[in-house]
Amino acid sequence: MSTLETLRKNENLPMPDWGKSYLAALDQNEGYHGKSVKVMGLSWSQVFLAKQKCEQFARVVEEIREKWRGSHLDQLENISMEQAKKPGCITERIFRMKQLDPTYRDKQGVAGSGGIRVVFGFDMGDKKPRKEITANFSIEEGKL
C-alpha cells in the first residue's frame, strides 16, 4: 500500500489541518508545489515547515511529486525533439547530439602561434611609426 493510500485511511496523522487538502491539490496539479500553494492560499514556507514537522507528510509529498516526474520528463523530451527539428534551433540540436553521443564535442581545441604588431600614428616626414608595440603569443590546446 502506498504512503498516500495509508494517509487517506488514517485520520490521526500529525499534520496541519490543510494537509490532506494540499496533498489532493498537489496530486491534481501534477506535483507542482507552486500551483498547489496558490490554489490553497498557502505559502511555500508553510508547506516547508509542515514537511519538517511531519515525516509522513513529507514522504507523501515526495511520493506525489515522483509519481508525476516521469510524465514531466517525457513532455520535456517531446518539446526538445520538436525544437531540434526547427531550422533556427542550433543550440537544441547540439544539446540533443551531446545527449545521444557523450563523446560529441561542439568545441575543439585550438593550437597555434603568431604575433601582433600595433602601430600608433605615423610621422609623415619619415614615414615611420611614432610608437610601435609587438607581442608574440602561443596557444597550446586552449591555453593562452
C-alpha positions in Angstrom: 0.0 0.0 0.0 1.4 3.4 -0.9 2.0 6.1 1.6 -0.7 8.2 0.0 -3.3 5.4 0.5 -2.2 4.9 4.1 -2.6 8.6 4.7 -6.1 8.7 3.2 -7.2 5.8 5.6 -5.5 7.1 8.7 -7.2 10.2 10.1 -4.9 10.6 13.1 -1.7 11.6 11.5 0.1 14.6 12.9 -0.2 17.2 10.1 -1.7 20.6 9.6 -5.5 21.0 9.1 -4.9 21.8 5.4 -2.5 18.9 4.9 -4.9 16.4 3.2 -6.4 19.2 1.0 -2.9 20.3 0.0 -1.9 16.7 -0.9 -5.1 16.4 -3.1 -4.2 19.8 -4.7 -0.6 18.7 -5.3 -1.8 15.5 -7.0 -4.4 17.4 -9.1 -1.7 19.9 -10.1 0.6 17.2 -11.3 3.1 17.6 -8.4 3.7 21.3 -8.9 4.2 23.0 -5.5 3.8 26.5 -6.9 0.3 25.8 -8.4 -0.8 23.9 -5.3 0.1 26.5 -2.8 -1.5 29.2 -4.9 -4.8 27.2 -5.2 -4.7 26.5 -1.4 -3.8 30.1 -0.5 -0.7 28.9 1.4 2.9 30.0 1.3 5.9 27.9 0.4 7.2 28.3 4.0 4.0 26.8 5.5 4.4 23.6 3.4 8.2 23.5 4.1 7.6 23.7 7.8 4.9 21.1 7.7 7.3 18.8 5.9 9.9 19.3 8.6 7.4 18.7 11.4 5.7 15.6 9.9 7.8 13.0 8.3 4.8 11.1 6.9 3.5 14.3 5.2 7.0 14.9 3.7 7.1 11.3 2.3 3.6 11.7 0.7 4.6 15.0 -0.9 7.7 13.3 -2.4 5.7 10.3 -3.5 3.2 12.5 -5.3 6.0 14.5 -7.0 7.8 11.3 -8.0 4.6 9.9 -9.5 4.4 12.9 -11.9 8.2 13.3 -12.5 8.3 10.7 -15.4 5.4 12.4 -17.2 7.1 15.8 -17.0 10.3 14.4 -18.3 8.5 12.8 -21.2 6.8 16.1 -22.0 10.1 18.0 -22.0 11.7 15.3 -24.2 9.0 15.8 -26.8 9.4 19.5 -26.7 13.2 19.2 -27.1 12.7 16.9 -30.1 10.3 19.3 -31.8 12.6 22.3 -31.2 15.7 20.4 -32.5 13.8 19.9 -35.8 13.3 23.7 -36.3 15.9 25.3 -38.6 16.9 28.1 -36.2 17.4 25.9 -33.1 21.1 25.1 -33.4 21.6 25.1 -29.6 18.8 22.5 -29.1 20.4 20.3 -31.8 23.8 20.4 -30.1 22.2 19.6 -26.8 20.5 16.6 -28.4 23.7 15.4 -30.0 25.5 15.6 -26.7 22.7 13.7 -25.0 22.7 10.9 -27.6 26.5 10.7 -28.0 28.5 11.7 -24.9 31.7 11.8 -27.0 30.4 14.5 -29.3 32.2 17.8 -28.8 31.0 21.1 -30.3 34.2 22.9 -29.4 37.6 21.7 -30.4 41.0 22.5 -29.0 42.9 25.3 -30.7 46.7 25.4 -31.1 48.9 27.9 -32.9 51.3 30.8 -32.5 51.9 34.2 -34.0 52.5 37.8 -33.3 50.6 41.1 -33.1 52.0 44.5 -34.2 50.2 47.6 -33.1 51.2 51.0 -34.5 50.2 54.3 -33.0 50.4 57.1 -35.6 52.9 57.9 -38.3 55.5 60.6 -38.7 54.6 61.8 -42.2 58.2 63.2 -42.8 60.0 59.9 -42.1 57.0 57.7 -42.8 57.9 55.7 -39.7 55.6 54.7 -36.8 55.8 57.0 -33.8 55.1 54.2 -31.4 55.0 50.5 -32.0 54.2 47.6 -29.8 54.8 44.0 -30.8 53.6 41.0 -28.9 54.1 37.3 -29.6 51.7 34.6 -28.4 51.4 30.9 -28.3 48.3 28.8 -27.8 48.5 25.1 -26.8 45.2 23.2 -26.6 43.1 26.1 -25.5 45.7 27.7 -23.1 46.7 31.2 -23.9 
